[in-house]
Amino acid sequence: MDVVCFDKTGTLTDGSVVFDRLIPLDSQAPAEAALGAVADEPDPNPTLAAIAEAFPPPPGWHRQRSVPFSPARKWSAASFTGHGTWVLGAPEIVLPDGYPEQLAQATQLAATGRRVLVLARGAAAPAGESLPPGLRPAALVVLAERLRADAAGTIAYFAAQGVALKVISGDSPQTVSAVAAQAGLPQSGDPVDARLLPEDPGQLGQVLEEHTVFGRVTPHQKQAMVTALQARGHTVAMTGDGVNDVLALELADLGIAMGSGAPATKAVAELVLLDGRFATLPAVVAEGRRVTANIERVANLFITKTVWATLLAVAVGATLVPYPFLPRHLTIIDSLAIGIPSFFLALAPNTRRYRPGFTGRVLRFAIPAGAIIAAATFAAYLQARMADLPLAQQRTAATLVTLILSLTVLTLLAMQPAHGHLADRRAGRRRAGGLLGAVPTGDGRRTEGG
């Protein structure tokens, strides 16, 4: 993977929401009572639960009709007998254009990393998916989230690996940008309001290449973002925990669900983080890279042996001389230069990213190396025969030459940089440059990502 898409809540933050403060906008509106009534639901989401803790349900407020919160609408509404209709949601969606001062105040609060909702009142009852007409702002509700202690380290790891991070959240772009900046996310200071994103996949992909933080994203847009990134040749991982993430998780090359997420997300995801921590992913990536990279190392070792053994068999058959090895000779060579070392080589740390072309690279290494070993072994064997040495000494000479050269091959493979070849690192920095801007370099442990 070279792109990871994730939400702010539960990834950069710990998922807990607490009430911060209430800012009245209309001194005549019973905002506190209305908040307690709106939040009095049998199955509240985390936001309503935080509000309900701060404002108990008032007596005498009887709910007539309600519209539950939806990630696509970004608001919920309820009407109460004798108290009118109250709407709670995103300020830029709930408030009409006639309240620029209130919208500017909400934007300033969101820029501090707070989640800001507006409580508005009206006379008309809610109906369907449309906002009730004639809404007037009553108060701004400010909520706070705690940044995960391990968020900054996780962000730094992926940035150093050349993996682009895309924060796609339903919250205000300014809020998401502020939290992302606190976590050290590159290019977090230029957030994009998803309501302004183009629908054309090509144009959407270009915007995704140029920006990192996206707010007010709908479930449908998450799906479109994953598709647009894949169309530009990226391998995309998507994390999510809600039902609204199911489509994007299913389309992503690697769907990652949180252990505390909805059953539907865990059903479609390829990977479930049982502890629900985004910080687990660096260890997952490191384990995957170790396996894939070390498989190539071990394959080089075994295929090299296959090449020289085959060439020696052909040479012996063509010259009609005794085979230069007995089974015990091959056991010594296999044990000391291949079998035992490959066990440790397969378990060695290796952070090199996966690269296509496994078969070609193995053959380009194993065939020349195997041919050199076969030629040197057969030459030493023939030289010993020309010197009229006993057959046991001829075979000893062949065994020593093969063992020394096989150990040389082992040394070359063990000395391969665990962070990839120079060309791979340059390619990674070029690709990551278009996604992340400047990727830190100079650290010997920093590698191309994916």
ZAMARGU-4260 file (C-alpha; in steps of 0.2 Angstrom, whole numbers, plus 5000, padded with zeros to 4 digits):
<rodrens>
0) 5000/5000/5000 | 5006/5018/4997 | 4990/5027/5003 | 4980/5025/5019 | 4963/5033/5021
5) 4956/5035/5038 | 4944/5045/5049 | 4949/5057/5062 | 4938/5051/5076 | 4945/5034/5083
10) 4961/5036/5074 | 4969/5052/5078 | 4958/5054/5093 | 4953/5041/5105 | 4935/5042/5100
15) 4928/5049/5116 | 4918/5065/5115 | 4915/5077/5130 | 4905/5093/5131 | 4916/5108/5131
20) 4905/5123/5132 | 4889/5131/5126 | 4889/5148/5117 | 4872/5156/5117 | 4867/5165/5101
25) 4849/5170/5106 | 4846/5175/5124 | 4828/5171/5122 | 4830/5153/5117 | 4830/5139/5130
30) 4845/5131/5123 | 4850/5121/5138 | 4833/5113/5139 | 4832/5110/5120 | 4849/5101/5120
35) 4843/5090/5134 | 4827/5086/5125 | 4836/5083/5108 | 4849/5072/5116 | 4836/5061/5125
40) 4836/5047/5113 | 4835/5028/5117 | 4851/5024/5107 | 4861/5040/5106 | 4877/5042/5096
45) 4893/5047/5105 | 4890/5066/5102 | 4872/5065/5109 | 4878/5055/5123 | 4891/5068/5128
50) 4877/5082/5127 | 4865/5071/5137 | 4878/5070/5151 | 4879/5089/5152 | 4861/5093/5150
55) 4847/5081/5158 | 4831/5080/5149 | 4819/5094/5154 | 4801/5090/5161 | 4787/5094/5150
60) 4796/5092/5133 | 4786/5079/5123 | 4794/5073/5107 | 4781/5074/5092 | 4792/5070/5077
65) 4811/5068/5074 | 4823/5065/5061 | 4839/5055/5067 | 4856/5060/5063 | 4864/5054/5046
70) 4882/5056/5041 | 4875/5061/5024 | 4864/5075/5030 | 4875/5080/5045 | 4860/5085/5056
75) 4846/5078/5067 | 4830/5087/5071 | 4815/5085/5083 | 4799/5094/5086 | 4791/5096/5104
80) 4774/5100/5109 | 4773/5119/5113 | 4792/5121/5110 | 4794/5121/5091 | 4807/5112/5081
85) 4825/5111/5085 | 4839/5106/5074 | 4857/5100/5079 | 4870/5099/5066 | 4885/5106/5056
90) 4884/5125/5056 | 4888/5127/5038 | 4874/5115/5033 | 4861/5120/5046 | 4862/5139/5045
95) 4857/5148/5030 | 4868/5161/5021 | 4860/5175/5032 | 4870/5172/5047 | 4889/5175/5042
100) 4894/5181/5059 | 4888/5165/5067 | 4896/5154/5054 | 4913/5164/5055 | 4912/5161/5074
105) 4910/5143/5072 | 4924/5142/5059 | 4936/5150/5072 | 4931/5138/5085 | 4933/5123/5073
110) 4951/5129/5069 | 4956/5126/5087 | 4953/5108/5085 | 4935/5108/5093 | 4920/5100/5086
115) 4907/5113/5084 | 4888/5110/5081 | 4874/5123/5080 | 4857/5122/5088 | 4844/5130/5078
120) 4825/5133/5081 | 4811/5134/5069 | 4792/5133/5069 | 4789/5120/5055 | 4790/5102/5059
125) 4804/5091/5051 | 4799/5081/5036 | 4810/5069/5027 | 4827/5073/5022 | 4825/5092/5020
130) 4829/5105/5034 | 4814/5114/5041 | 4812/5131/5034 | 4815/5147/5044 | 4828/5141/5056
135) 4837/5153/5068 | 4853/5150/5077 | 4851/5148/5096 | 4868/5142/5102 | 4884/5134/5097
140) 4888/5118/5105 | 4907/5115/5107 | 4914/5097/5110 | 4931/5091/5113 | 4941/5076/5108
145) 4957/5069/5115 | 4972/5066/5103 | 4979/5048/5105 | 4995/5048/5113 | 5002/5036/5099
150) 4995/5046/5085 | 5010/5057/5081 | 5022/5042/5081 | 5011/5032/5069 | 5009/5047/5058
155) 5028/5050/5058 | 5031/5031/5054 | 5020/5031/5038 | 5027/5048/5033 | 5045/5041/5034
160) 5040/5025/5024 | 5033/5036/5010 | 5015/5031/5013 | 5003/5045/5010 | 4989/5048/5023
165) 4972/5055/5019 | 4961/5060/5033 | 4943/5059/5027 | 4931/5064/5040 | 4913/5070/5042
170) 4918/5084/5054 | 4922/5102/5049 | 4938/5104/5038 | 4945/5116/5050 | 4943/5104/5065
175) 4950/5090/5056 | 4965/5101/5050 | 4969/5107/5068 | 4969/5089/5075 | 4979/5083/5060
180) 4992/5097/5063 | 4993/5092/5082 | 4997/5074/5076 | 5011/5080/5064 | 5002/5075/5048
185) 5011/5083/5033 | 5001/5096/5023 | 4987/5097/5036 | 4986/5116/5034 | 4976/5116/5018
190) 4959/5106/5022 | 4946/5103/5008 | 4928/5104/5011 | 4921/5089/5003 | 4905/5098/4997
195) 4916/5107/4985 | 4924/5091/4978 | 4922/5087/4959 | 4912/5072/4954 | 4923/5068/4939
200) 4934/5054/4945 | 4949/5061/4936 | 4947/5078/4944 | 4944/5070/4960 | 4960/5060/4959
205) 4970/5076/4956 | 4963/5085/4971 | 4967/5069/4982 | 4985/5070/4975 | 4987/5088/4980
210) 4978/5088/4997 | 4978/5078/5013 | 4964/5083/5024 | 4946/5082/5019 | 4931/5087/5030
215) 4912/5085/5028 | 4914/5069/5018 | 4899/5058/5015 | 4899/5039/5014 | 4897/5040/4995
220) 4912/5052/4993 | 4923/5040/5003 | 4919/5027/4990 | 4922/5038/4976 | 4939/5044/4984
225) 4945/5026/4985 | 4940/5023/4967 | 4949/5039/4961 | 4965/5034/4970 | 4965/5017/4963
230) 4962/5024/4946 | 4978/5034/4947 | 4988/5018/4951 | 4989/5018/4970 | 4986/5004/4982
235) 4974/5010/4994 | 4971/5004/5012 | 4955/5011/5021 | 4951/5011/5039 | 4933/5012/5046
240) 4922/5007/5060 | 4904/5013/5055 | 4891/5006/5043 | 4894/5022/5032 | 4912/5015/5029
245) 4907/4998/5022 | 4907/5003/5003 | 4924/5011/5004 | 4931/4996/5014 | 4925/4984/5002
250) 4932/4993/4987 | 4949/4997/4995 | 4964/4985/4991 | 4965/4983/5010 | 4950/4986/5021
255) 4954/4988/5039 | 4940/4988/5052 | 4942/4993/5071 | 4938/4979/5083 | 4925/4990/5091
260) 4917/4994/5074 | 4900/4989/5067 | 4898/4970/5063 | 4895/4975/5044 | 4913/4984/5043
265) 4921/4969/5051 | 4912/4957/5039 | 4919/4966/5023 | 4936/4970/5030 | 4952/4960/5026
270) 4960/4965/5043 | 4952/4968/5060 | 4962/4978/5073 | 4955/4969/5089 | 4962/4982/5100
275) 4955/4996/5089 | 4971/5006/5089 | 4977/5013/5073 | 4995/5013/5080 | 4994/4994/5078
280) 4996/4996/5059 | 5015/5000/5059 | 5019/4983/5067 | 5007/4975/5054 | 5016/4983/5040
285) 5033/4978/5047 | 5028/4960/5048 | 5021/4960/5031 | 5037/4967/5023 | 5048/4956/5033
290) 5039/4940/5026 | 5038/4946/5008 | 5056/4953/5008 | 5064/4938/5016 | 5055/4926/5005
295) 5064/4933/4991 | 5081/4932/5000 | 5078/4913/5004 | 5072/4910/4987 | 5088/4917/4980
300) 5098/4905/4991 | 5088/4889/4986 | 5087/4893/4967 | 5105/4897/4966 | 5108/4879/4973
305) 5096/4872/4961 | 5105/4880/4946 | 5123/4874/4951 | 5117/4857/4955 | 5108/4856/4938
310) 5123/4862/4928 | 5135/4850/4937 | 5123/4836/4933 | 5123/4841/4915 | 5142/4843/4915
315) 5145/4826/4923 | 5134/4818/4911 | 5142/4826/4896 | 5160/4822/4901 | 5156/4804/4909
320) 5166/4807/4925 | 5160/4802/4942 | 5148/4814/4951 | 5159/4826/4962 | 5148/4823/4977
325) 5142/4810/4989 | 5126/4812/4999 | 5136/4817/5014 | 5145/4831/5005 | 5129/4838/4999
330) 5122/4837/5017 | 5137/4847/5023 | 5134/4861/5010 | 5116/4861/5012 | 5116/4862/5031
335) 5130/4875/5033 | 5126/4887/5018 | 5108/4885/5015 | 5097/4875/5027 | 5102/4882/5044
340) 5106/4900/5038 | 5089/4901/5028 | 5080/4898/5045 | 5088/4914/5053 | 5087/4924/5036
345) 5069/4921/5035 | 5066/4928/5053 | 5078/4943/5051 | 5071/4961/5052 | 5067/4968/5034
350) 5058/4984/5031 | 5059/4984/5012 | 5043/4986/5003 | 5035/4974/4991 | 5041/4976/4973
355) 5033/4968/4958 | 5045/4957/4947 | 5049/4943/4960 | 5053/4929/4948 | 5064/4940/4936
360) 5074/4947/4951 | 5077/4930/4958 | 5082/4922/4941 | 5094/4937/4937 | 5103/4933/4954
365) 5102/4914/4955 | 5107/4910/4937 | 5123/4919/4936 | 5128/4915/4954 | 5123/4896/4951
370) 5133/4896/4935 | 5149/4903/4943 | 5148/4890/4957 | 5145/4876/4945 | 5160/4882/4934
375) 5172/4884/4948 | 5167/4868/4956 | 5169/4858/4940 | 5185/4867/4936 | 5192/4862/4953
380) 5186/4844/4952 | 5194/4842/4934 | 5210/4850/4941 | 5211/4837/4955 | 5208/4823/4942
385) 5222/4830/4931 | 5233/4829/4946 | 5229/4811/4948 | 5223/4814/4966 | 5212/4800/4973
390) 5193/4801/4970 | 5190/4805/4989 | 5202/4821/4987 | 5194/4826/4971 | 5177/4826/4979
395) 5184/4835/4994 | 5191/4849/4983 | 5174/4851/4974 | 5165/4851/4991 | 5176/4865/4998
400) 5175/4876/4983 | 5156/4874/4982 | 5154/4877/5001 | 5165/4893/5000 | 5156/4900/4986
405) 5139/4895/4993 | 5144/4904/5009 | 5149/4919/4998 | 5132/4920/4991 | 5124/4918/5008
410) 5135/4933/5014 | 5129/4944/4999 | 5111/4940/5002 | 5113/4944/5021 | 5121/4960/5017
415) 5107/4966/5006 | 5100/4982/5014 | 5085/4979/5024 | 5077/4995/5018 | 5078/4991/4999
420) 5089/4996/4985 | 5094/5014/4981 | 5083/5014/4965 | 5068/5008/4975 | 5071/5022/4988
425) 5072/5036/4975 | 5057/5029/4966 | 5048/5029/4983 | 5053/5047/4986 | 5047/5052/4969
430) 5030/5044/4971 | 5028/5050/4989 | 5033/5068/4984 | 5017/5070/4974 | 5007/5063/4989
435) 5016/5070/5004 | 5027/5084/4998 | 5044/5083/5006 | 5047/5066/5013 | 5061/5065/5027
440) 5077/5058/5021 | 5094/5055/5028 | 5089/5042/5041 | 5096/5025/5037 | 5080/5016/5043
445) 5068/5026/5033 | 5062/5017/5018 | 5051/5018/5003 | 5033/5015/5009 | 5020/5002/5004
</rodrens>
